Amino acid sequence: MEAMLWTGSKIRAAFVLAALIMAGPTAHAADPFKRSGFRLDPSDYALLGAAAEKLYLVDGVEVGSVEEWNNPETGNHGTVRLIGTPEYQGMPCRRLQHDIEIKRGRDPYRFTLDRCRTDDDEWKILTQ
């Protein structure tokens, strides 16, 4: 896929977050947020991913629906909100807003990502 359907003030970070979510628990070794103070544990990524799956894997979820995640081990937590159901080149997509609060962070982080269902019934993050 060649186009990007989402925007935001932290686009670069969102690309990296998307890669880390897709990569799963082993992604912590190359934590790109180390200097910015935005670091998630592999267990955070697992919880964040599980919350997101509830919004894009299930048909009929209403726009505005929210899933929360909380990791008592790290103190990190957040929400994932379904904010839209666009289409891209005939594929159904789910636009998800991720709000992430880091235990020792000053400000929450917000990322918006589109996941689209491909012809082989896989949900992929739409990037450029």
N, C-alpha and C positions, 0 to 999 in steps of 0.2 A: 504494500500500500504506500502511496506516495504523498498523501495529503495529511495534514494535521487538522483535526476538528475542534481542538480546545485551545483556550488561551488562558493566560494568567500572569501574574507578576513574577512567578518563580518557574518559568517554563523549563529552564535548564535543569533545575532541581527535580521537577516533575518527571523529566525523561529518565533521570537517574533513579528516582523512586520507582518508576514503572519497571525499569530493568531489574531493580532489586526485588520487587514483588514477584516478578516472573522467575527470577533466579532462585528464590527461596532461601533457606537457612544458611547456605554457604556464602551468601553475598556479603556477610559482615566483614570479611577479610579485606575488602576493597571499599570501605565506607567513605563515600565521597563527601559526607557531611561533617567529617571530623573537625575541620577548621571552623565551620560555621556553628558548631555546637549541636547540630542535628544528627544524633546517632540513635539508631534503633537496634535493639537486640534481635537476633533471629526469631526469638519467641514473639516479639512485637510484630514482626512481619507476618508471622503465621496467623496471629490474631486479627491483624488488619486485613489480610487476605481472606480469612474466613468470613469476616463481617461483610466485605465487598461481595463475595460469592452469593450471599443471601439476596442480594439486590440485582445481580445480573444473570444468575443461573436459573432463576424461577420466573416463568412467564406470568404476567398479570400483576407484577408488583407496581404499585401506584407511585407516580412521580411525587416526591416529597417524603417518601418512606426513608427512615433512618435506622441504621444499625450501629450499635455502640460496641467498642472493644476496650478492654481494660486489662493491663498486665500488672498484677500486684507484685510480681517479682522485680520489675524495673520501675514501677510508678508511672510509666507512660500510658497514655490512653488517647482515645479519640472517637470520632464518629465518621461514618460513611453515609452520604445522602444521595439518593437517586434524584438528579436534577433535570433529567431529560431523557427522551427515547428517540434520538435522531436516527436517520438512515444514512449509510454511506455506500454508494455504488450498489444499491439494492440489498445491503446487509443491515439487519437490525442492530442497533447499537444502544448502549446504556451509558449515559454521561454521569459519572460519579464524582462527587465532591468529597475529598478526604480532609478532615480537620484533625490535626495531630498535635497533641500537647506533650511535651517532653518534661519529665519531672523537674529537671533543673533549668529548663528553658524559660526565657523571659516572655516570648510571644508564641502563640500557636502558629503552626504552619498550615497553609491551605493549598491543596493541589486538586486540580480538576483533570480527570482522565476519561477518555472514551474507550469502551470495550465493545468490539463488534463481533457478531457471530459469523464465522466463515461458512462456506459451502460444506465443509467437512464437520460442521457442528462444534467447532472449537471457538472459544471466546478469546480474542486477541486484543491487546492494547493497541489502539490506532496511533501511530507516530508518523513522522515525516521521513 
